[in-house]
Amino acid sequence: MNDYKTNVLLPAWIFEQAKDKEHLKQLVLEYMQRYPDYVVKSVKKKFAVCERRE
């Protein structure tokens, strides 16, 4: 099993709706459920930095 780092562009509404850092984290994790093979490692600028599992 190989892990690949990949960036997923997050939609603008996540940043608009987030009330604070914890809320942002919650919204990102909810959004990323659409990508079951991706594990979020961090958020940088408008991207979720993820590892993709194959």
PyMOL commands that set and color helices and strands:
alter all, ss='L'
color gray80, all
select helices_A, chain A and resi 12-17+21-32
alter helices_A, ss='H'
color red, helices_A
select strands_A, chain A and resi 3-9+38-44+47-53
alter strands_A, ss='S'
color yellow, strands_A
deselect
rebuild
show_as cartoon
